């Protein structure tokens, strides 16, 4: 299976200013597979050390001197380590955090050696570390589930993926092609982007086998809860984990999880799940300008699950449920579509950027409004709505554009792509014009590129 992140690793390999690369992401999103793929394609040989399986190897790094460490590793694994030819892969490095600290010395004393480190629960180590962080001597890469376009490649639909990459705003989309891509989107909603589930589906075409794989992944996450914190917190983490699939797309309130639990304790549990990257907070932002995080409100937020396929499995949704609904936005009160679009927008930035996503909520008497997502494209703040059909109401998007004096919005739905010059009239006020780029769900991965193309033609008001 092909991952787009491989291109980033290829660029990192050839960069003269590179540093040891640390891959961050949830368990089973394919970090180890990606590194092995990179080693196969880009290097002569790979030396892989898994510190969970080989904890004794951590002692080899005690000297913190690369000139002493490498001969010990070569002797242990009976293989050469040659800068420029060997990829040294330090897997599950969270199990040996003292090794993490030595990365700075490899950067300073042996910059020619390519080193990649990864860890499923690395966020916990980075938050509460007792060692000297190699600040400025490492770089991060963030990895999430496979995207819809990567799903197409895994299923042997390379031509469709290439067509999506080359699509230009205004080009005609034949109805037959549109229907085929929407059918594949429905498949993706059930299969999701966890590499193991995608591989099973691509090889066997069996939804049942795919469900078994997803259930195994969910069980693995639950088994990990004991590693996060105390026994009491374990119980609260389980409650949050179970509740989130039915709360996606809604303003998050801890009372929706358990009215008997204190919000503070449930907040700690949610924070731990976010550290493990099993869930993500989509924080409310005023949306006045970039960076969006500068105006984010930690108290008002929505949540996303890790993966749309895991969400469907958690809710017991299957292919017949998706197909019979007809409109994806009717499935699970729209949570499936919000998750589908949200996880793609979350991971649509550059691989070196920490994944973040925002929304806009206005709670006023007789004038509440909510824009599903806000994204930044260059200096532009773009409101994003997930709506049904070709003419779903966009009242909240209109309010946002009017209040922020902006003129460009983005909508995802089940219709063919379109670019409309339209007007949003407010009660008692003169109608204001804006441009609406409407994209079908299968173009989620191209949203930033296509939005940028439109904004270059007619820049958004800043």
VEXDO-994667 format. One line per 4 residues: number of its first residue (from 0); their letters; for each residue x negated, y, z of C-alpha. Coordinates in Angstrom, 1 decimal. Example, Ala and Ser with C-alpha at 12.3 -4.5 7.8 and 13.67 -1.06 7.14 Angstrom:
% VEXDO-994667
0	AS	-12.3/-4.5/7.8  -13.7/-1.1/7.1
This chain:
% VEXDO-994667
0	XXXX	0.0/0.0/0.0  -1.2/3.5/-0.9  -1.3/6.3/1.7  -1.7/9.9/0.6
4	XXXX	-4.0/10.4/3.6  -6.6/8.4/1.7  -7.2/11.4/-0.5  -7.9/13.5/2.5
8	XXXX	-10.4/11.0/3.9  -12.1/10.9/0.4  -12.5/14.7/0.6  -13.8/14.4/4.2
12	XXXX	-16.4/11.8/3.2  -17.9/14.1/0.5  -17.8/17.3/2.6  -21.3/18.4/3.7
16	XXXX	-19.8/20.2/6.8  -17.8/17.2/8.0  -17.6/16.1/11.6  -16.6/12.8/13.2
20	XXXX	-12.9/12.3/12.2  -10.3/11.5/14.9  -7.0/10.1/13.6  -4.0/10.9/15.8
24	XXXX	-0.6/9.2/15.5  1.9/6.9/17.1  1.3/3.2/17.5  1.8/1.2/14.3
28	XXXX	1.9/4.1/11.8  -1.0/2.5/10.0  -4.1/4.2/11.3  -6.3/1.1/11.3
32	XXXX	-5.0/0.0/7.9  -5.8/3.4/6.5  -9.4/3.3/7.7  -9.9/-0.2/6.4
36	XXXX	-8.5/0.9/3.0  -10.9/3.9/3.0  -13.8/1.7/3.9  -13.0/-0.7/1.0
40	XXXX	-12.6/2.1/-1.5  -15.3/4.6/-0.4  -18.1/2.8/1.5  -20.4/-0.1/1.1
44	XXXX	-19.6/-1.6/4.5  -17.5/-1.1/7.6  -18.4/-1.6/11.2  -15.2/-1.8/13.2
48	XXXX	-15.1/-1.7/17.0  -11.9/-2.2/18.8  -12.4/-1.1/22.4  -9.2/-2.9/23.7
52	XXXX	-10.5/-6.2/22.3  -14.2/-5.6/23.0  -14.3/-3.5/26.2  -17.9/-4.4/26.9
56	XXXX	-19.1/-2.6/23.8  -18.4/0.7/25.5  -21.5/0.1/27.6  -23.6/0.3/24.5
60	XXXX	-22.8/4.1/24.3  -24.0/4.8/27.9  -27.2/6.5/26.8  -25.3/9.0/24.6
64	XXXX	-28.2/8.9/22.2  -27.4/7.8/18.6  -31.0/6.6/18.1  -30.5/4.1/20.9
68	XXXX	-26.9/3.2/20.3  -27.1/2.2/16.7  -29.8/-0.5/17.1  -27.7/-2.1/19.9
72	XXXX	-24.6/-2.1/17.6  -26.6/-3.6/14.7  -27.9/-6.3/17.0  -24.5/-7.1/18.5
76	XXXX	-22.7/-7.3/15.1  -25.6/-8.5/13.0  -25.0/-5.8/10.4  -26.9/-2.7/9.3
80	XXXX	-25.6/0.8/9.9  -26.8/3.1/7.1  -25.8/6.8/7.0  -24.0/7.5/3.7
84	XXXX	-23.1/3.8/3.2  -21.6/2.6/6.4  -18.3/3.7/8.0  -18.4/3.3/11.7
88	XXXX	-14.8/2.9/13.0  -14.1/3.3/16.7  -10.6/1.9/17.1  -8.4/2.2/20.3
92	XXXX	-10.9/4.6/21.6  -8.5/5.7/24.3  -9.5/2.4/26.1  -13.1/3.8/26.4
96	XXXX	-12.7/7.6/26.8  -16.4/7.9/27.8  -17.2/6.9/24.2  -15.1/9.8/22.9
100	XXXX	-17.5/12.2/24.6  -20.5/10.8/22.7  -19.0/11.9/19.3  -20.6/15.3/19.8
104	XXXX	-24.1/13.8/19.9  -23.5/11.9/16.7  -22.5/15.1/15.0  -25.5/17.0/16.4
108	XXXX	-28.2/14.3/15.9  -26.9/12.1/13.1  -24.5/14.1/10.9  -25.1/11.9/7.9
112	XXXX	-23.3/9.0/9.5  -19.6/8.7/8.8  -17.6/8.1/11.9  -13.8/7.7/12.3
116	XXXX	-12.1/7.2/15.7  -8.5/6.4/16.4  -6.2/5.5/19.2  -2.5/4.8/19.7
120	XXXX	-2.2/6.5/23.1  -5.1/9.0/22.5  -2.9/12.0/23.4  -2.9/10.9/27.0
124	XXXX	-6.7/10.9/27.2  -6.9/14.2/25.4  -4.4/15.8/27.9  -6.0/14.5/31.1
128	XXXX	-9.7/13.8/30.4  -12.4/13.6/33.0  -15.3/13.9/30.5  -16.8/16.8/28.5
132	XXXX	-14.7/17.2/25.4  -16.8/17.4/22.2  -15.3/20.8/21.3  -16.2/22.0/17.9
136	XXXX	-18.0/18.7/17.1  -15.0/16.7/15.9  -12.1/17.2/13.6  -8.6/15.8/13.7
140	XXXX	-6.3/14.2/11.2  -2.6/13.6/12.0  -0.8/10.5/10.6  2.9/9.7/10.6
144	XXXX	5.1/7.0/9.1  5.0/6.4/5.4  6.9/9.0/3.4  9.6/8.3/0.8
148	XXXX	7.1/8.7/-2.0  4.7/6.3/-0.3  7.7/3.9/0.0  8.2/4.2/-3.8
152	XXXX	4.5/3.4/-4.4  4.7/0.3/-2.1  7.8/-0.9/-4.0  6.0/-0.6/-7.4
156	XXXX	7.9/2.6/-8.5  4.8/4.6/-9.4  6.4/6.3/-12.4  9.2/7.7/-10.2
160	XXXX	6.7/9.0/-7.7  4.6/10.6/-10.5  7.8/12.2/-11.9  8.6/13.7/-8.5
164	XXXX	5.1/15.2/-8.2  5.5/16.8/-11.6  9.0/18.0/-11.3  9.5/21.8/-11.9
168	XXXX	12.3/23.9/-10.7  15.0/24.2/-13.4  14.2/21.0/-15.1  17.1/18.7/-15.9
172	XXXX	17.6/15.5/-13.9  19.7/12.9/-15.8  22.6/11.6/-13.7  21.3/8.0/-14.1
176	XXXX	17.9/8.9/-12.7  19.5/10.9/-9.9  21.7/7.9/-8.9  18.7/5.5/-9.0
180	XXXX	16.7/7.8/-6.7  19.6/8.3/-4.3  20.0/4.5/-4.1  16.3/4.2/-3.2
184	XXXX	16.7/6.9/-0.5  19.4/4.8/1.1  17.0/1.9/1.1  14.4/4.0/2.7
188	XXXX	16.8/5.1/5.4  17.2/1.5/6.5  13.6/0.3/5.9  12.0/3.5/7.1
192	XXXX	8.3/4.3/6.9  6.6/2.0/9.4  4.0/0.2/7.3  4.7/-3.2/8.6
196	XXXX	8.4/-2.9/7.8  7.7/-1.4/4.4  5.2/-4.2/3.6  7.7/-6.9/4.5
200	XXXX	10.5/-5.3/2.4  8.2/-4.7/-0.6  6.9/-8.3/-0.5  10.2/-10.1/0.3
204	XXXX	13.0/-7.7/-0.5  14.6/-8.9/2.7  16.4/-6.5/5.0  16.7/-9.2/7.6
208	XXXX	13.0/-9.7/7.8  12.5/-5.9/7.8  14.9/-5.6/10.8  12.9/-8.3/12.6
212	XXXX	9.7/-6.3/12.0  11.4/-3.1/13.3  12.7/-4.8/16.4  9.2/-6.0/17.1
216	XXXX	7.9/-2.5/16.8  10.6/-1.1/19.2  9.7/-3.8/21.7  6.1/-2.9/21.4
220	XXXX	6.9/0.7/22.3  8.9/-0.5/25.3  6.0/-2.7/26.4  3.8/0.4/26.3
224	XXXX	5.9/2.4/28.7  4.1/0.8/31.7  0.9/2.4/30.4  2.4/5.9/30.5
228	XXXX	3.0/6.4/34.2  4.6/5.2/37.4  7.4/2.6/37.7  10.0/5.2/38.5
232	XXXX	9.0/7.2/35.4  9.1/4.0/33.4  12.8/3.7/34.0  13.4/7.3/32.9
236	XXXX	11.3/6.8/29.8  13.5/3.9/28.9  16.6/6.0/29.3  15.2/8.8/27.1
240	XXXX	14.0/6.3/24.5  17.4/4.6/24.3  19.3/7.8/24.1  17.3/9.8/21.5
244	XXXX	18.6/7.9/18.4  22.1/9.1/19.2  21.0/12.6/20.1  19.1/13.5/16.9
248	XXXX	20.5/16.6/15.3  22.1/18.0/18.4  20.9/20.6/20.9  19.2/18.4/23.5
252	XXXX	20.6/18.4/27.0  19.3/16.1/29.7  22.9/15.6/31.0  23.6/13.7/27.7
256	XXXX	21.0/11.2/28.8  22.1/10.7/32.4  24.2/13.1/34.5  22.8/11.5/37.7
260	XXXX	19.1/12.2/36.9  17.4/15.5/37.6  16.4/17.4/34.5  12.9/17.9/35.7
264	XXXX	12.2/14.2/36.0  13.8/13.4/32.7  11.7/16.3/31.2  8.5/14.5/32.4
268	XXXX	9.7/11.3/30.7  10.5/13.1/27.4  7.0/14.8/27.6  5.3/11.4/27.9
272	XXXX	7.2/10.1/24.9  6.2/13.2/22.9  2.6/12.6/23.9  2.9/9.0/22.5
276	XXXX	4.4/10.6/19.4  7.4/8.3/19.6  9.6/11.4/19.7  9.1/15.1/18.7
280	XXXX	10.6/18.3/20.0  12.1/20.7/17.4  12.0/23.9/19.4  14.2/26.9/18.8
284	XXXX	12.4/29.9/17.3  13.5/33.4/16.6  12.1/33.2/13.1  10.9/36.8/12.8
288	XXXX	7.6/35.8/11.3  4.6/33.4/11.3  3.3/31.6/13.2  6.7/30.2/14.2
292	XXXX	5.2/28.8/17.4  4.5/32.3/18.7  8.3/32.8/19.3  9.2/29.2/20.2
296	XXXX	11.4/28.5/23.2  10.5/25.4/25.2  13.8/25.4/26.9  16.0/25.2/23.8
300	XXXX	15.2/22.4/21.4  16.4/19.4/19.4  14.6/16.0/19.2  13.5/13.8/16.4
304	XXXX	12.8/10.0/16.6  9.5/8.7/15.1  11.1/7.1/12.1  14.5/7.0/10.3
308	XXXX	14.3/3.2/9.9  13.7/2.7/13.6  16.6/5.1/14.3  18.9/3.0/12.2
312	XXXX	17.7/-0.2/13.9  18.2/1.3/17.3  21.7/2.3/16.4  22.5/-1.1/14.8
316	XXXX	23.0/0.5/11.3  22.4/-1.7/8.3  22.5/-1.4/4.5  26.3/-2.0/4.2
320	XXXX	26.9/0.8/6.7  24.8/3.2/4.6  26.3/2.1/1.3  30.0/2.1/2.5
324	XXXX	29.7/5.5/3.9  29.1/6.9/0.4  27.8/10.2/1.8  24.6/9.8/3.8
328	XXXX	25.6/12.8/5.9  28.6/10.8/7.3  26.4/8.1/8.8  25.9/8.4/12.5
332	XXXX	27.4/11.9/12.5  24.7/13.2/10.3  21.8/12.1/12.5  20.3/9.8/9.8
336	XXXX	20.0/12.7/7.3  18.6/15.1/9.9  16.0/12.5/10.9  15.2/11.7/7.3
340	XXXX	14.6/15.3/6.3  13.1/16.3/9.7  10.4/13.7/9.8  9.3/14.7/6.3
344	XXXX	9.2/18.4/7.1  7.3/17.6/10.3  4.5/15.9/8.5  4.5/18.0/5.4
348	XXXX	1.7/20.3/6.4  -2.0/19.6/5.8  -3.4/16.5/7.6  -5.6/18.7/9.8
352	XXXX	-2.6/20.6/11.2  -0.9/19.5/14.4  2.7/18.5/13.3  5.3/21.0/14.5
356	XXXX	8.8/21.8/13.4  11.3/24.5/14.5  15.0/25.3/14.3  17.1/28.4/14.9
360	XXXX	20.0/28.5/17.4  22.1/31.5/18.2  24.5/31.2/21.1  26.8/34.2/21.4
364	XXXX	30.5/34.5/22.2  32.5/33.8/19.1  29.3/33.9/17.0  27.2/30.7/17.6
368	XXXX	25.1/29.5/14.7  22.4/26.9/14.1  20.0/26.4/11.2  18.7/22.8/11.1
372	XXXX	15.1/23.7/10.5  12.7/26.5/10.0  9.4/26.1/8.0  6.7/28.5/7.0
376	XXXX	5.3/28.6/3.5  2.5/31.0/3.5  3.8/34.2/5.1  7.4/33.3/4.4
380	XXXX	9.9/31.9/7.0  12.3/29.6/5.2  15.6/28.4/6.8  16.5/24.8/5.9
384	XXXX	19.9/23.3/6.0  20.9/19.7/5.6  24.4/19.7/4.0  26.9/17.4/2.2
388	XXXX	27.8/17.7/-1.4  27.1/20.5/-3.8  29.0/23.3/-2.0  28.7/22.6/1.7
392	XXXX	29.3/25.7/3.8  26.1/27.6/4.7  27.5/30.1/7.3  24.5/29.7/9.7
396	XXXX	22.0/30.0/6.9  23.8/33.2/5.7  23.7/34.6/9.2  20.0/33.9/9.6
400	XXXX	19.1/35.5/6.2  21.2/38.5/7.0  19.9/39.0/10.5  16.2/38.5/9.5
404	XXXX	16.6/40.5/6.2  15.4/37.6/4.1  16.5/36.4/0.7  15.5/32.8/0.3
408	XXXX	17.0/29.6/1.8  16.5/25.9/1.2  19.2/23.2/1.3  19.0/19.4/1.1
412	XXXX	22.0/17.4/-0.1  23.0/14.6/-2.3  23.4/16.6/-5.5  21.0/17.3/-8.3
416	XXXX	18.5/20.1/-7.8  19.5/23.7/-8.5  18.4/27.2/-8.0  21.3/29.7/-7.3
420	XXXX	21.4/33.4/-7.1  24.3/33.9/-4.7  25.7/36.3/-2.1  26.4/36.0/1.6
424	XXXX	29.1/38.5/2.7  29.4/39.3/6.3  32.7/40.4/7.8  33.2/44.1/7.1
428	XXXX	29.8/44.5/5.4  28.6/44.7/1.8  27.6/41.3/0.3  23.9/40.6/0.3
432	XXXX	22.2/38.6/-2.4  19.8/35.7/-1.8  18.3/32.7/-3.7  19.2/29.2/-2.6
436	XXXX	17.0/26.3/-3.7  19.1/23.1/-3.4  17.1/19.9/-3.5  18.3/16.2/-3.3
440	XXXX	17.0/14.1/-0.4  14.5/12.4/-2.7  12.6/15.7/-3.2  11.8/16.1/0.5
444	XXXX	8.1/15.6/-0.1  8.0/18.3/-2.8  10.0/20.9/-0.8  7.0/23.1/0.1
448	XXXX	5.5/23.1/-3.4  8.9/23.9/-5.1  9.7/26.6/-2.5  6.3/28.2/-3.1
452	XXXX	6.9/28.1/-6.9  10.2/30.0/-6.4  8.8/32.5/-4.0  5.9/33.3/-6.4
456	XXXX	8.5/34.3/-9.0  10.6/36.4/-6.7  8.9/36.9/-3.3  11.0/36.7/-0.2
460	XX	11.5/39.9/1.8  9.1/39.9/4.7
